[in-house]
Amino acid sequence: MRYFTPCLFSLSLFLVACADESSTPPVPGETQVTGDDVKQKMEEAADTAKEFTKQKRDEYSKQLDQQLEDLDQKIAELETKGAKLKDDAKVKWNEQLEDLKAKRGKVSEKLKEFNESSAEAWEGLKKDLDIAWGNLKAAYDKTAEEVKE
């Protein structure tokens, strides 16, 4: 019995020390953060990131659309210049112009696919569109250079 009281006292001190501190009242002026608060903030951050990505996709799409419109005008000018060519030169010119228009069509298709894509998938499609645009621009430059000659 002589050891029973000190053991009981030690055990009670141990239990008090190991008690769950989350049940302690908050310090005045300090805000408690709950799991729901964290979940809400994460959802807001995800929504913000999606909206930002969508805005960037839309900006890229408008920029490329404007570049295509400008290129269409330049192609029309090339058609006017190419109409003056004769015989073999005109046949070759028409082939190049048709190739240029086919590449223009591919870029339009990719742009349409890009515009219909989800915000998450647009990065991969952007790379494809950049390559297609580069090919189209190179074809135009080559064709325009030949008309000058």
Residue frames relative to the residue before (quaternion, step in Angstrom):
aa qw qx qy qz dx dy dz
M 1.0000 0.0000 0.0000 0.0000 0.00 0.00 0.00
R 0.5849 0.6088 -0.3503 0.4057 3.44 1.16 -0.68
Y 0.7242 0.4024 -0.2307 0.5102 3.61 1.06 -0.68
F 0.5241 0.6712 -0.3993 0.3397 3.55 1.21 -0.40
T 0.6787 0.5004 -0.2961 0.4487 3.63 0.84 -0.90
P 0.6820 0.4544 -0.3209 0.4747 3.65 0.80 -0.80
C 0.6316 0.5218 -0.3395 0.4621 3.62 1.04 -0.71
L 0.6535 0.5049 -0.3104 0.4709 3.56 0.94 -0.84
F 0.6399 0.5189 -0.3135 0.4722 3.55 1.03 -0.81
S 0.6546 0.5064 -0.3026 0.4727 3.63 0.95 -0.86
L 0.6491 0.5157 -0.3109 0.4647 3.55 0.98 -0.85
S 0.6637 0.4896 -0.3176 0.4679 3.60 0.93 -0.78
L 0.6259 0.5148 -0.3394 0.4775 3.60 1.04 -0.69
F 0.6333 0.5333 -0.3195 0.4609 3.58 1.00 -0.84
L 0.6752 0.4931 -0.2956 0.4621 3.60 0.88 -0.91
V 0.6371 0.5120 -0.3275 0.4741 3.59 1.00 -0.74
A 0.6640 0.5080 -0.3014 0.4586 3.58 0.96 -0.84
C 0.7268 0.4247 -0.2337 0.4866 3.59 1.02 -0.73
A 0.3986 0.7397 -0.4691 0.2720 3.58 1.22 -0.01
D 0.5693 -0.5961 0.4569 0.3344 3.59 -1.22 0.65
E 0.2846 -0.7965 0.5139 0.1432 3.56 -0.57 1.16
S 0.5111 0.6548 -0.4279 0.3563 3.61 1.22 -0.18
S 0.6463 0.5197 -0.3281 0.4523 3.55 1.18 -0.33
T 0.4648 0.6668 -0.4610 0.3561 3.56 1.25 0.05
P 0.5322 -0.6365 0.4409 0.3425 3.59 -0.98 0.70
P 0.5606 -0.6181 0.4274 0.3479 3.59 -1.08 0.66
V 0.5291 -0.5950 0.4994 0.3416 3.50 -1.25 0.54
P 0.5305 -0.6344 0.4361 0.3548 3.63 -0.85 0.83
G 0.7896 0.2760 -0.2354 0.4949 3.57 -0.93 0.96
E 0.6486 0.4852 -0.3182 0.4925 3.60 1.24 -0.21
T 0.3174 -0.7600 0.5399 0.1735 3.57 -0.87 0.97
Q 0.3324 -0.7275 0.5672 0.1961 3.55 -0.95 0.90
V 0.2357 -0.7573 0.5955 0.1274 3.58 -0.95 0.93
T 0.1846 -0.7939 0.5732 0.0841 3.53 -0.80 1.03
G 0.6757 -0.4741 0.3746 0.4222 3.53 -1.31 0.19
D 0.6289 0.5330 -0.3319 0.4585 3.58 1.06 -0.69
D 0.6112 0.5448 -0.3422 0.4609 3.57 1.08 -0.73
V 0.6645 0.4978 -0.2977 0.4711 3.56 0.91 -0.93
K 0.6456 0.5239 -0.3170 0.4564 3.58 0.94 -0.88
Q 0.6570 0.5124 -0.3059 0.4607 3.58 0.93 -0.90
K 0.6633 0.5002 -0.3044 0.4661 3.59 0.92 -0.90
M 0.6428 0.5170 -0.3243 0.4630 3.59 1.00 -0.77
E 0.6447 0.5095 -0.3168 0.4737 3.59 0.99 -0.79
E 0.6432 0.5143 -0.3159 0.4712 3.57 1.00 -0.82
A 0.6506 0.5094 -0.3129 0.4684 3.59 0.97 -0.84
A 0.6489 0.5080 -0.3170 0.4694 3.59 0.97 -0.82
D 0.6531 0.5069 -0.3128 0.4675 3.59 0.95 -0.83
T 0.6447 0.5176 -0.3123 0.4678 3.56 1.00 -0.83
A 0.6528 0.5079 -0.3124 0.4672 3.58 0.96 -0.84
K 0.6420 0.5144 -0.3218 0.4687 3.61 0.98 -0.80
E 0.6645 0.5023 -0.3049 0.4618 3.58 0.92 -0.88
F 0.6339 0.5243 -0.3225 0.4683 3.58 1.01 -0.82
T 0.6549 0.5096 -0.3022 0.4691 3.57 0.94 -0.90
K 0.6450 0.5157 -0.3175 0.4661 3.58 0.97 -0.84
Q 0.6453 0.5174 -0.3212 0.4612 3.59 0.97 -0.83
K 0.6543 0.5029 -0.3135 0.4699 3.58 0.95 -0.85
R 0.6348 0.5214 -0.3269 0.4673 3.59 1.00 -0.81
D 0.6723 0.4991 -0.2977 0.4585 3.57 0.90 -0.90
E 0.6293 0.5257 -0.3318 0.4664 3.59 1.02 -0.77
Y 0.6539 0.5098 -0.3077 0.4667 3.57 0.93 -0.91
S 0.6522 0.5286 -0.3070 0.4483 3.56 0.95 -0.91
K 0.6628 0.4970 -0.3042 0.4703 3.60 0.92 -0.88
Q 0.6410 0.5284 -0.3194 0.4560 3.56 0.99 -0.85
L 0.6886 0.4648 -0.2836 0.4789 3.58 0.87 -0.92
D 0.6094 0.5495 -0.3456 0.4553 3.58 1.04 -0.72
Q 0.6539 0.5009 -0.3061 0.4773 3.58 0.97 -0.85
Q 0.6437 0.5163 -0.3228 0.4636 3.59 0.97 -0.80
L 0.6422 0.5153 -0.3207 0.4681 3.59 1.03 -0.75
E 0.6311 0.5226 -0.3330 0.4666 3.59 1.01 -0.76
D 0.6452 0.5102 -0.3147 0.4737 3.57 0.98 -0.86
L 0.6636 0.5005 -0.3032 0.4661 3.57 0.95 -0.86
D 0.6008 0.5563 -0.3589 0.4480 3.61 1.03 -0.69
Q 0.6460 0.5079 -0.3164 0.4740 3.58 1.00 -0.80
K 0.6626 0.5008 -0.3042 0.4664 3.57 0.96 -0.83
I 0.6258 0.5237 -0.3346 0.4714 3.59 1.05 -0.73
A 0.6307 0.5262 -0.3319 0.4638 3.58 1.01 -0.79
E 0.6346 0.5140 -0.3260 0.4762 3.59 1.04 -0.75
L 0.6405 0.5192 -0.3240 0.4638 3.58 1.02 -0.79
E 0.6180 0.5448 -0.3447 0.4501 3.58 1.02 -0.77
T 0.6411 0.5223 -0.3174 0.4641 3.57 0.99 -0.84
K 0.6752 0.4813 -0.2903 0.4776 3.57 0.92 -0.89
G 0.6793 0.5098 -0.2853 0.4442 3.59 0.97 -0.86
A 0.5664 0.6085 -0.3828 0.4029 3.57 1.16 -0.47
K 0.6423 0.5427 -0.3132 0.4414 3.58 1.18 -0.48
L 0.5403 0.6398 -0.4011 0.3712 3.57 1.25 -0.30
K 0.3193 -0.7464 0.5590 0.1686 3.57 -1.27 0.48
D 0.9017 0.0704 -0.0460 0.4242 3.51 -1.42 0.49
D 0.8616 0.0287 0.0075 0.5067 3.58 -0.79 -1.15
A 0.6273 0.5412 -0.3394 0.4453 3.56 0.99 -0.79
K 0.6615 0.5025 -0.3044 0.4661 3.57 1.01 -0.82
V 0.6249 0.5294 -0.3429 0.4601 3.62 1.01 -0.74
K 0.6642 0.4907 -0.2940 0.4814 3.56 0.91 -0.97
W 0.6371 0.5427 -0.3153 0.4474 3.55 0.98 -0.87
N 0.6637 0.5069 -0.3012 0.4603 3.57 0.92 -0.93
E 0.6257 0.5279 -0.3386 0.4638 3.60 1.04 -0.73
Q 0.6696 0.4922 -0.2978 0.4698 3.55 0.93 -0.90
L 0.6482 0.5165 -0.3183 0.4602 3.55 0.99 -0.80
E 0.6435 0.5082 -0.3216 0.4735 3.59 0.99 -0.77
D 0.6286 0.5218 -0.3263 0.4756 3.58 1.05 -0.79
L 0.6414 0.5264 -0.3076 0.4657 3.55 1.00 -0.86
K 0.6733 0.4847 -0.2923 0.4757 3.58 0.94 -0.88
A 0.6211 0.5303 -0.3445 0.4630 3.61 1.06 -0.69
K 0.6564 0.4876 -0.3111 0.4843 3.59 0.97 -0.82
R 0.6086 0.5424 -0.3443 0.4657 3.57 1.07 -0.70
G 0.6461 0.5241 -0.3070 0.4621 3.57 1.02 -0.83
K 0.6386 0.5220 -0.3280 0.4605 3.59 1.01 -0.79
V 0.6427 0.5069 -0.3289 0.4710 3.57 0.97 -0.80
S 0.6316 0.5266 -0.3351 0.4599 3.60 1.00 -0.76
E 0.6468 0.5135 -0.3189 0.4651 3.59 0.98 -0.83
K 0.6633 0.4953 -0.3025 0.4724 3.57 0.93 -0.89
L 0.6364 0.5200 -0.3317 0.4632 3.58 1.02 -0.75
K 0.6322 0.5181 -0.3317 0.4710 3.58 1.00 -0.77
E 0.6481 0.5060 -0.3087 0.4781 3.59 0.95 -0.89
F 0.6297 0.5429 -0.3121 0.4597 3.55 1.03 -0.87
N 0.6881 0.4905 -0.2812 0.4549 3.59 0.88 -0.96
E 0.7016 0.4501 -0.2647 0.4849 3.58 1.13 -0.60
S 0.5303 0.6550 -0.3974 0.3631 3.59 1.27 -0.18
S 0.5553 -0.5747 0.4752 0.3681 3.51 -1.30 0.31
A 0.6516 -0.5220 0.3786 0.3996 3.53 -1.24 0.40
E 0.6458 0.5349 -0.3218 0.4396 3.59 1.11 -0.65
A 0.7368 0.4436 -0.2304 0.4553 3.60 1.03 -0.75
W 0.5064 0.7104 -0.4115 0.2639 3.60 1.14 -0.32
E 0.5785 0.6025 -0.3939 0.3835 3.64 1.02 -0.60
G 0.6770 0.4805 -0.2951 0.4731 3.59 0.89 -0.90
L 0.6666 0.4891 -0.2998 0.4761 3.57 0.97 -0.82
K 0.5857 0.5772 -0.3675 0.4345 3.59 1.09 -0.63
K 0.6357 0.5262 -0.3317 0.4571 3.58 0.97 -0.81
D 0.6491 0.5077 -0.3096 0.4743 3.59 0.96 -0.88
L 0.6624 0.5087 -0.2988 0.4617 3.55 0.97 -0.87
D 0.6265 0.5345 -0.3323 0.4598 3.58 1.01 -0.78
I 0.6510 0.5031 -0.3098 0.4765 3.59 0.98 -0.84
A 0.6637 0.4994 -0.3052 0.4659 3.59 0.89 -0.93
W 0.6460 0.5101 -0.3198 0.4693 3.59 0.98 -0.82
G 0.6392 0.5304 -0.3198 0.4560 3.59 0.98 -0.84
N 0.6528 0.5049 -0.3047 0.4754 3.58 0.99 -0.83
L 0.6527 0.5099 -0.3081 0.4680 3.56 0.97 -0.86
K 0.6626 0.5061 -0.3048 0.4603 3.58 0.89 -0.92
A 0.6506 0.5059 -0.3149 0.4707 3.60 0.97 -0.82
A 0.6471 0.5110 -0.3186 0.4676 3.59 0.99 -0.80
Y 0.6377 0.5139 -0.3244 0.4732 3.56 1.00 -0.79
D 0.6618 0.5146 -0.3136 0.4459 3.58 0.83 -0.97
K 0.6504 0.5149 -0.3118 0.4632 3.57 0.97 -0.86
T 0.6751 0.4939 -0.2875 0.4666 3.56 0.89 -0.95
A 0.6582 0.5040 -0.3102 0.4653 3.59 0.93 -0.89
E 0.6380 0.5274 -0.3311 0.4530 3.59 1.01 -0.74
E 0.6691 0.5062 -0.3022 0.4525 3.57 0.99 -0.79
V 0.6189 0.5306 -0.3440 0.4659 3.56 1.10 -0.62
K 0.6245 0.5454 -0.3429 0.4416 3.58 1.03 -0.72
E 0.6430 0.5113 -0.3230 0.4699 3.58 1.08 -0.72
